[in-house]
Amino acid sequence: MTVSIADAAFLSDPALLAVLDALDRDGEEARIAGGAVRNTLMGLPVTDEDIATTALPDIVIERTEAAGLKAVKTGYEHGTITVVSGGRGFEVTTLRSDIDTDGRRATVHFGRDWKADAERRDFTINALYATRDGRVIDLVGGVADIAAKRLRFIGDAETRIREDYLRILRFFRFFAWYGDGRPDADGLKACARLKDGLGQLSAERVWMEMKKLLAAPDPARSLLWMRQSGVLSAILPETANWGIDSIHGLIATARDLGWPVDPLLRLMAITPPDGERLAAMAKRLRLSKAESARLTVFADSPTPGASIPGVALDKLLYEYGREGITDRLRLALAGARWTARESDKALADADGFARLLAHAEAWTHPVFPLRGADLLARGVRPGPQLGAEMARLGVKWADSGFSLDREALLAMISPD
């Protein structure tokens, strides 16, 4: 049966066609490869188009530059050249086979065998090619697996994983995005048996894969199988005694209320809100400064009670900041909504948390009416005494619901 993606919009993109025009001629072939073909067949958005070619890297450079395009040696040793066309970068990779691997990096041999190139890839759904007219070339059964929403390693699962242990995490990430039902049994068993190999991976790659997995529309099933196989504890030991059950309520609530997908909030849902442990996790996985800071603020912030009045919430927001409190409220709301299926009290709590979250999201940080110079002018000594007096007055101001004005606060200054 002939499968075609001839209607795919990218096949009429002048920038892509310029690259194919340079490479797909005079004894050489070039085809769109991997994700663009997979996503088109699955009816999903295509974000980039990679190209596979029989042409050697030097020939790729020579031909594309002769066509007025820019060629960058981004992965020259492994056969990858980034060709810039129409202001966009296209990764062009020469057909190859792996002749030696160490569990992360491979020594490659360039060739002209499309089947050998397909068989060195990880999953059947990622080893599809399409000609410039949209004809799909399937050499490993990927089209059938797409139809069945089945994620399957190409060939022997253990062999594929030993070539690159990152494929364990990719197995669960791709299952989260594209799989259905239970994961492939052979792949799951291989991931469980070889999970110790994850220790060879860089922290950056581990977090990159987990972040992509947590960005899936519903990663709950994948996280469950990661926990069952021991893979989740291997990379996120913080989840071992905490559990991942709260992820279900968060995903359902985000979907129902139209929240944007938030991988870091999902990470918070499956890890204990302990500042020391979260800081150690952020350091181990080398999270960005912004991500680490958000985890710290989250851990340091309390979860407001569902029935507290708005003025009390304002005080918490002023003291701890909006970001940490809103993260706490989102998780509390998600948990209450999930439990509310069987509990009237949880239903009332969900209403309360929804009210508080709306209040917190609309809240603006009030500006304290006094400055340090005001206190110094009234005899407060600089240094620790100034800081302590500013803090004391700030508490008074917050306790008043931020209603005390400048004159009232000035009258409360105690220089002693």
Secondary structure, 3 states (H helix, E strand, C coil): CCCECCCCHHHHCHHHHHHHHHHCCCCCCEEEECHHHHHHHHCCCCCCCEEEECCCHHHHHHHHHHCCCEEEEEEHHHCEEEEEECCEEEEEEECEEEEEECECCEEEEECCCHHHHHHCCCEHHHCEEECCCCEEEECCCHHHHHHCCCCCECCCHHHHHHHECHHHHHHHHHHHHHCCCCCCHHHHHHHHHCHHHHHHCCHHHHHHHHHHHHCCCCCHHHHHHHHHHCHHHHHCHHHCCCCCCHHHHHHHHHHHHCCCCCHHHHHHHCCCCCHHHHHHHHHHHCCCHHHHHHHHHHHHCCCCCCCCCHHHHHHHHHHHCHHHHHHHHHHHHHHHHHHCCCCHHHHHHHHHHHHHHHHHHHCCCCCCCCCHHHHHCCCCCCCHHHHHHHHHHHHHHHHCCCCCCHHHHHHCCCCC
